[in-house]
Amino acid sequence: MQNQTFVTRRMNTSSFVVNRNTVRHTKKSLGSISQIVIVSMLTLVFGLIYVAEGTKATSFDYEISEVESEISEMNAKKEDLAVEKARLNSVAAAKSSAVAATMEDATVAGYATE
């Protein structure tokens, strides 16, 4: 009879370790098309943000120009009111002057007849 010896597989091969898988996994990475798509989407998003901020600045420019036009209209009204005030003050000063007190009131002397 032959001597039979029993050798476990675990003891025979040194590549197997307790609590470790024997399958080797490769790292998964994105393909070139996926990378191009991701970069283009990021570029598109940043472009949209840039355009949105540019339109905000433009809308602020329109608001500023509206306020400036209101200011110029108010300044024109102020100048008109200053002229009117000066005219009214000069009329009041003329009525209370000594020269105006000695003047006679204007009356209608008569109408021309044919």
N, CA, C and O atoms as a DFTB+ gen file, in Angstrom:
456 C
 N C O
     1  1       0.803      -1.169       0.000
     2  2       0.000       0.000       0.000
     3  2       0.854       1.244       0.000
     4  3       1.969       1.274       0.520
     5  1       0.304       2.235      -0.584
     6  2       1.019       3.504      -0.668
     7  2       0.628       4.410       0.491
     8  3      -0.497       4.378       0.990
     9  1       1.572       5.193       0.887
    10  2       1.290       6.187       1.903
    11  2       0.635       7.389       1.239
    12  3       1.192       8.000       0.328
    13  1      -0.504       7.695       1.697
    14  2      -1.195       8.864       1.146
    15  2      -1.100      10.000       2.156
    16  3      -1.438       9.867       3.332
    17  1      -0.640      11.077       1.651
    18  2      -0.576      12.250       2.524
    19  2      -1.574      13.281       1.997
    20  3      -1.765      13.445       0.792
    21  1      -2.173      13.938       2.911
    22  2      -3.170      14.947       2.565
    23  2      -2.554      16.321       2.765
    24  3      -2.159      16.684       3.872
    25  1      -2.478      17.071       1.691
    26  2      -1.921      18.424       1.760
    27  2      -3.045      19.392       1.397
    28  3      -3.687      19.257       0.355
    29  1      -3.264      20.342       2.253
    30  2      -4.331      21.313       1.958
    31  2      -3.854      22.303       0.912
    32  3      -2.668      22.608       0.788
    33  1      -4.779      22.764       0.206
    34  2      -4.473      23.717      -0.850
    35  2      -3.949      25.029      -0.255
    36  3      -3.114      25.705      -0.855
    37  1      -4.429      25.358       0.876
    38  2      -4.033      26.599       1.514
    39  2      -2.555      26.558       1.886
    40  3      -1.857      27.565       1.768
    41  1      -2.120      25.510       2.292
    42  2      -0.734      25.400       2.702
    43  2       0.193      25.249       1.504
    44  3       1.371      25.601       1.575
    45  1      -0.329      24.737       0.427
    46  2       0.503      24.441      -0.716
    47  2       0.830      25.698      -1.524
    48  3       1.963      25.863      -1.977
    49  1      -0.142      26.577      -1.707
    50  2       0.105      27.768      -2.515
    51  2       0.223      28.971      -1.604
    52  3      -0.562      29.133      -0.669
    53  1       1.173      29.787      -1.870
    54  2       1.397      30.952      -1.015
    55  2       0.649      32.187      -1.515
    56  3       0.656      33.211      -0.832
    57  1       0.004      32.127      -2.681
    58  2      -0.672      33.296      -3.227
    59  2      -2.012      33.546      -2.552
    60  3      -2.523      34.665      -2.598
    61  1      -2.586      32.534      -1.929
    62  2      -3.860      32.724      -1.234
    63  2      -3.596      33.136       0.202
    64  3      -2.787      32.532       0.907
    65  1      -4.292      34.171       0.613
    66  2      -4.156      34.662       1.977
    67  2      -5.535      34.641       2.596
    68  3      -6.536      34.803       1.899
    69  1      -5.592      34.449       3.863
    70  2      -6.863      34.374       4.572
    71  2      -7.588      35.709       4.442
    72  3      -6.977      36.770       4.569
    73  1      -8.902      35.648       4.187
    74  2      -9.790      36.816       4.089
    75  2      -9.407      37.770       2.963
    76  3      -9.586      38.982       3.091
    77  1      -8.904      37.258       1.906
    78  2      -8.565      38.088       0.772
    79  2      -9.111      37.435      -0.485
    80  3      -9.018      36.222      -0.674
    81  1      -9.697      38.293      -1.360
    82  2     -10.235      37.754      -2.609
    83  2      -9.108      37.354      -3.537
    84  3      -8.009      37.907      -3.498
    85  1      -9.407      36.394      -4.359
    86  2      -8.391      35.937      -5.311
    87  2      -8.556      36.598      -6.668
    88  3      -7.774      36.342      -7.584
    89  1      -9.567      37.447      -6.805
    90  2      -9.822      38.108      -8.089
    91  2      -9.146      39.470      -8.070
    92  3      -9.271      40.221      -7.103
    93  1      -8.449      39.774      -9.113
    94  2      -7.805      41.078      -9.226
    95  2      -8.734      42.001     -10.005
    96  3      -9.167      41.684     -11.113
    97  1      -9.033      43.153      -9.400
    98  2      -9.878      44.152     -10.065
    99  2      -9.000      45.261     -10.625
   100  3      -8.035      45.697      -9.998
   101  1      -9.357      45.693     -11.799
   102  2      -8.638      46.828     -12.378
   103  2      -9.393      48.108     -12.028
   104  3     -10.616      48.102     -11.887
   105  1      -8.665      49.180     -11.892
   106  2      -9.292      50.458     -11.587
   107  2     -10.085      50.919     -12.795
   108  3      -9.624      50.866     -13.935
   109  1     -11.294      51.371     -12.501
   110  2     -12.128      51.852     -13.596
   111  2     -11.911      53.354     -13.736
   112  3     -11.883      54.085     -12.746
   113  1     -11.761      53.791     -14.953
   114  2     -11.572      55.212     -15.213
   115  2     -12.498      55.618     -16.342
   116  3     -13.019      54.781     -17.080
   117  1     -12.689      56.904     -16.455
   118  2     -13.548      57.419     -17.511
   119  2     -12.840      57.325     -18.850
   120  3     -11.617      57.432     -18.940
   121  1     -13.626      57.125     -19.867
   122  2     -13.072      57.090     -21.201
   123  2     -12.836      58.491     -21.719
   124  3     -13.204      59.471     -21.070
   125  1     -12.230      58.586     -22.874
   126  2     -11.887      59.892     -23.431
   127  2     -13.149      60.669     -23.810
   128  3     -13.190      61.888     -23.647
   129  1     -14.161      59.992     -24.305
   130  2     -15.406      60.683     -24.689
   131  2     -16.105      61.226     -23.455
   132  3     -16.633      62.338     -23.480
   133  1     -16.114      60.461     -22.382
   134  2     -16.732      60.934     -21.140
   135  2     -15.995      62.145     -20.592
   136  3     -16.623      63.084     -20.104
   137  1     -14.684      62.132     -20.669
   138  2     -13.915      63.274     -20.195
   139  2     -14.204      64.514     -21.035
   140  3     -14.330      65.613     -20.495
   141  1     -14.309      64.345     -22.342
   142  2     -14.623      65.477     -23.221
   143  2     -16.003      66.031     -22.897
   144  3     -16.189      67.247     -22.866
   145  1     -16.967      65.156     -22.656
   146  2     -18.325      65.598     -22.331
   147  2     -18.328      66.362     -21.006
   148  3     -18.981      67.399     -20.895
   149  1     -17.622      65.873     -20.024
   150  2     -17.592      66.536     -18.713
   151  2     -16.937      67.914     -18.819
   152  3     -17.435      68.885     -18.249
   153  1     -15.831      67.998     -19.540
   154  2     -15.143      69.287     -19.699
   155  2     -16.022      70.274     -20.453
   156  3     -16.075      71.452     -20.100
   157  1     -16.714      69.805     -21.490
   158  2     -17.586      70.708     -22.250
   159  2     -18.776      71.166     -21.406
   160  3     -19.195      72.318     -21.520
   161  1     -19.321      70.301     -20.572
   162  2     -20.429      70.703     -19.699
   163  2     -19.959      71.731     -18.675
   164  3     -20.670      72.699     -18.405
   165  1     -18.776      71.538     -18.102
   166  2     -18.239      72.524     -17.160
   167  2     -18.011      73.868     -17.847
   168  3     -18.308      74.920     -17.281
   169  1     -17.485      73.827     -19.064
   170  2     -17.277      75.058     -19.822
   171  2     -18.603      75.757     -20.089
   172  3     -18.698      76.979     -19.974
   173  1     -19.615      74.993     -20.442
   174  2     -20.940      75.561     -20.699
   175  2     -21.519      76.198     -19.441
   176  3     -22.079      77.293     -19.507
   177  1     -21.394      75.542     -18.319
   178  2     -21.919      76.086     -17.060
   179  2     -21.208      77.376     -16.684
   180  3     -21.856      78.352     -16.306
   181  1     -19.878      77.393     -16.784
   182  2     -19.141      78.616     -16.466
   183  2     -19.469      79.730     -17.453
   184  3     -19.530      80.899     -17.070
   185  1     -19.680      79.383     -18.710
   186  2     -20.085      80.387     -19.700
   187  2     -21.440      80.990     -19.376
   188  3     -21.626      82.201     -19.494
   189  1     -22.382      80.158     -18.971
   190  2     -23.705      80.670     -18.601
   191  2     -23.638      81.564     -17.369
   192  3     -24.336      82.575     -17.291
   193  1     -22.810      81.197     -16.421
   194  2     -22.635      82.049     -15.233
   195  2     -22.042      83.394     -15.635
   196  3     -22.468      84.433     -15.132
   197  1     -21.068      83.383     -16.535
   198  2     -20.443      84.617     -16.998
   199  2     -21.455      85.513     -17.698
   200  3     -21.495      86.719     -17.455
   201  1     -22.275      84.922     -18.569
   202  2     -23.284      85.700     -19.293
   203  2     -24.321      86.261     -18.325
   204  3     -24.750      87.405     -18.475
   205  1     -24.725      85.472     -17.341
   206  2     -25.712      85.942     -16.364
   207  2     -25.174      87.133     -15.580
   208  3     -25.904      88.094     -15.336
   209  1     -23.917      87.080     -15.187
   210  2     -23.335      88.203     -14.453
   211  2     -23.200      89.426     -15.351
   212  3     -23.363      90.553     -14.883
   213  1     -22.907      89.223     -16.630
   214  2     -22.816      90.345     -17.567
   215  2     -24.151      91.036     -17.760
   216  3     -24.209      92.262     -17.851
   217  1     -25.230      90.260     -17.823
   218  2     -26.552      90.875     -17.988
   219  2     -26.973      91.612     -16.721
   220  3     -27.682      92.615     -16.803
   221  1     -26.552      91.136     -15.555
   222  2     -26.849      91.865     -14.321
   223  2     -26.178      93.229     -14.344
   224  3     -26.785      94.231     -13.967
   225  1     -24.935      93.268     -14.783
   226  2     -24.224      94.546     -14.849
   227  2     -24.905      95.488     -15.833
   228  3     -24.995      96.689     -15.580
   229  1     -25.386      94.952     -16.957
   230  2     -26.081      95.770     -17.941
   231  2     -27.376      96.318     -17.376
   232  3     -27.705      97.480     -17.612
   233  1     -28.118      95.509     -16.635
   234  2     -29.365      95.995     -16.054
   235  2     -29.088      97.075     -15.019
   236  3     -29.874      98.013     -14.885
   237  1     -27.975      96.959     -14.279
   238  2     -27.613      98.019     -13.343
   239  2     -27.258      99.301     -14.096
   240  3     -27.548     100.397     -13.615
   241  1     -26.635      99.178     -15.267
   242  2     -26.323     100.355     -16.076
   243  2     -27.600     101.061     -16.500
   244  3     -27.667     102.289     -16.470
   245  1     -28.628     100.289     -16.899
   246  2     -29.896     100.895     -17.292
   247  2     -30.547     101.611     -16.112
   248  3     -31.090     102.704     -16.274
   249  1     -30.499     101.010     -14.937
   250  2     -31.079     101.646     -13.757
   251  2     -30.332     102.933     -13.420
   252  3     -30.952     103.931     -13.056
   253  1     -29.020     102.917     -13.538
   254  2     -28.228     104.112     -13.253
   255  2     -28.561     105.214     -14.245
   256  3     -28.689     106.374     -13.855
   257  1     -28.705     104.874     -15.524
   258  2     -29.024     105.900     -16.520
   259  2     -30.418     106.473     -16.289
   260  3     -30.630     107.663     -16.522
   261  1     -31.380     105.654     -15.835
   262  2     -32.708     106.167     -15.512
   263  2     -32.642     107.145     -14.346
   264  3     -33.287     108.193     -14.380
   265  1     -31.874     106.815     -13.319
   266  2     -31.739     107.709     -12.161
   267  2     -31.044     109.003     -12.579
   268  3     -31.429     110.082     -12.128
   269  1     -30.036     108.910     -13.425
   270  2     -29.339     110.116     -13.885
   271  2     -30.257     111.003     -14.720
   272  3     -30.178     112.228     -14.626
   273  1     -31.124     110.408     -15.534
   274  2     -32.068     111.222     -16.308
   275  2     -33.074     111.902     -15.388
   276  3     -33.448     113.049     -15.633
   277  1     -33.524     111.216     -14.327
   278  2     -34.417     111.851     -13.362
   279  2     -33.716     113.017     -12.661
   280  3     -34.329     114.057     -12.419
   281  1     -32.444     112.844     -12.340
   282  2     -31.686     113.919     -11.690
   283  2     -31.576     115.126     -12.606
   284  3     -31.738     116.261     -12.159
   285  1     -31.300     114.893     -13.889
   286  2     -31.178     116.027     -14.819
   287  2     -32.524     116.727     -15.008
   288  3     -32.562     117.951     -15.137
   289  1     -33.631     115.974     -15.028
   290  2     -34.955     116.604     -15.123
   291  2     -35.241     117.451     -13.885
   292  3     -35.772     118.556     -13.993
   293  1     -34.888     116.930     -12.710
   294  2     -35.124     117.680     -11.471
   295  2     -34.259     118.943     -11.423
   296  3     -34.709     119.983     -10.944
   297  1     -33.023     118.857     -11.916
   298  2     -32.175     120.047     -11.961
   299  2     -32.759     121.108     -12.893
   300  3     -32.708     122.300     -12.588
   301  1     -33.313     120.677     -14.030
   302  2     -33.953     121.629     -14.956
   303  2     -35.162     122.287     -14.292
   304  3     -35.361     123.494     -14.433
   305  1     -35.970     121.506     -13.569
   306  2     -37.120     122.072     -12.859
   307  2     -36.650     123.048     -11.783
   308  3     -37.266     124.093     -11.578
   309  1     -35.559     122.708     -11.097
   310  2     -35.024     123.587     -10.064
   311  2     -34.594     124.919     -10.661
   312  3     -34.858     125.972     -10.081
   313  1     -33.934     124.885     -11.815
   314  2     -33.515     126.126     -12.475
   315  2     -34.724     126.952     -12.899
   316  3     -34.717     128.175     -12.754
   317  1     -35.772     126.296     -13.425
   318  2     -36.986     127.019     -13.810
   319  2     -37.638     127.674     -12.595
   320  3     -38.106     128.810     -12.669
   321  1     -37.665     126.946     -11.475
   322  2     -38.258     127.507     -10.268
   323  2     -37.422     128.660      -9.722
   324  3     -37.971     129.610      -9.165
   325  1     -36.109     128.588      -9.872
   326  2     -35.254     129.691      -9.425
   327  2     -35.525     130.947     -10.252
   328  3     -35.560     132.050      -9.707
   329  1     -35.715     130.789     -11.557
   330  2     -36.041     131.929     -12.418
   331  2     -37.395     132.510     -12.028
   332  3     -37.548     133.729     -11.954
   333  1     -38.380     131.643     -11.779
   334  2     -39.715     132.108     -11.376
   335  2     -39.659     132.832     -10.035
   336  3     -40.335     133.844      -9.854
   337  1     -38.872     132.336      -9.107
   338  2     -38.718     132.987      -7.797
   339  2     -38.099     134.366      -7.964
   340  3     -38.547     135.333      -7.348
   341  1     -37.061     134.458      -8.804
   342  2     -36.420     135.749      -9.033
   343  2     -37.395     136.734      -9.682
   344  3     -37.382     137.916      -9.338
   345  1     -38.224     136.285     -10.594
   346  2     -39.204     137.163     -11.245
   347  2     -40.222     137.666     -10.237
   348  3     -40.544     138.854     -10.209
   349  1     -40.732     136.750      -9.403
   350  2     -41.722     137.152      -8.409
   351  2     -41.120     138.093      -7.367
   352  3     -41.784     139.031      -6.926
   353  1     -39.885     137.853      -6.974
   354  2     -39.221     138.753      -6.024
   355  2     -39.012     140.138      -6.623
   356  3     -39.148     141.146      -5.930
   357  1     -38.679     140.187      -7.915
   358  2     -38.471     141.493      -8.544
   359  2     -39.793     142.254      -8.671
   360  3     -39.797     143.477      -8.531
   361  1     -40.897     141.584      -8.926
   362  2     -42.204     142.241      -8.990
   363  2     -42.586     142.771      -7.612
   364  3     -43.072     143.895      -7.488
   365  1     -42.366     141.963      -6.577
   366  2     -42.688     142.392      -5.216
   367  2     -41.813     143.569      -4.806
   368  3     -42.289     144.488      -4.140
   369  1     -40.553     143.552      -5.189
   370  2     -39.648     144.661      -4.855
   371  2     -40.041     145.917      -5.614
   372  3     -39.926     147.022      -5.084
   373  1     -40.496     145.764      -6.830
   374  2     -40.910     146.932      -7.620
   375  2     -42.162     147.569      -7.033
   376  3     -42.273     148.795      -7.048
   377  1     -43.103     146.793      -6.519
   378  2     -44.330     147.340      -5.933
   379  2     -44.046     148.110      -4.651
   380  3     -44.716     149.100      -4.359
   381  1     -43.071     147.667      -3.899
   382  2     -42.793     148.313      -2.620
   383  2     -41.726     149.402      -2.723
   384  3     -41.317     149.950      -1.699
   385  1     -41.280     149.720      -3.899
   386  2     -40.231     150.737      -4.039
   387  2     -40.835     152.139      -3.942
   388  3     -42.042     152.320      -4.102
   389  1     -39.988     153.112      -3.682
   390  2     -40.431     154.511      -3.560
   391  2     -40.861     155.062      -4.910
   392  3     -41.777     155.881      -4.977
   393  1     -40.230     154.636      -5.961
   394  2     -40.575     155.112      -7.294
   395  2     -41.968     154.638      -7.667
   396  3     -42.756     155.401      -8.226
   397  1     -42.280     153.379      -7.362
   398  2     -43.605     152.843      -7.697
   399  2     -44.686     153.510      -6.862
   400  3     -45.825     153.611      -7.318
   401  1     -44.374     153.965      -5.665
   402  2     -45.372     154.632      -4.813
   403  2     -45.757     155.999      -5.369
   404  3     -46.884     156.443      -5.154
   405  1     -44.851     156.684      -6.080
   406  2     -45.153     158.008      -6.631
   407  2     -45.827     157.937      -7.981
   408  3     -46.302     158.961      -8.473
   409  1     -45.889     156.794      -8.590
   410  2     -46.499     156.658      -9.911
   411  2     -48.012     156.676      -9.802
   412  3     -48.590     156.302      -8.781
   413  1     -48.638     157.123     -10.885
   414  2     -50.097     157.134     -10.940
   415  2     -50.564     155.818     -11.518
   416  3     -49.857     155.166     -12.286
   417  1     -51.791     155.434     -11.125
   418  2     -52.370     154.225     -11.680
   419  2     -52.786     154.491     -13.112
   420  3     -53.218     155.593     -13.450
   421  1     -52.657     153.494     -13.937
   422  2     -53.029     153.631     -15.344
   423  2     -54.531     153.518     -15.464
   424  3     -55.135     152.596     -14.917
   425  1     -55.153     154.476     -16.197
   426  2     -56.600     154.435     -16.453
   427  2     -56.812     154.594     -17.931
   428  3     -55.960     155.126     -18.643
   429  1     -57.933     154.136     -18.383
   430  2     -58.260     154.247     -19.791
   431  2     -58.808     155.653     -20.035
   432  3     -59.796     156.054     -19.418
   433  1     -58.185     156.377     -20.907
   434  2     -58.596     157.753     -21.184
   435  2     -59.805     157.776     -22.100
   436  3     -60.632     158.682     -21.996
   437  1     -59.924     156.861     -22.945
   438  2     -61.045     156.810     -23.859
   439  2     -60.719     155.934     -25.040
   440  3     -59.585     155.501     -25.242
   441  1     -61.748     155.691     -25.805
   442  2     -61.569     154.833     -26.971
   443  2     -61.687     155.666     -28.217
   444  3     -62.408     156.664     -28.241
   445  1     -61.002     155.274     -29.223
   446  2     -61.075     156.017     -30.492
   447  2     -62.383     155.717     -31.179
   448  3     -62.817     154.566     -31.215
   449  1     -63.015     156.733     -31.725
   450  2     -64.269     156.542     -32.450
   451  2     -64.017     156.910     -33.910
   452  3     -63.080     157.640     -34.234
   453  1     -64.837     156.411     -34.739
   454  2     -64.648     156.675     -36.162
   455  2     -65.297     157.934     -36.606
   456  3     -65.221     158.286     -37.783
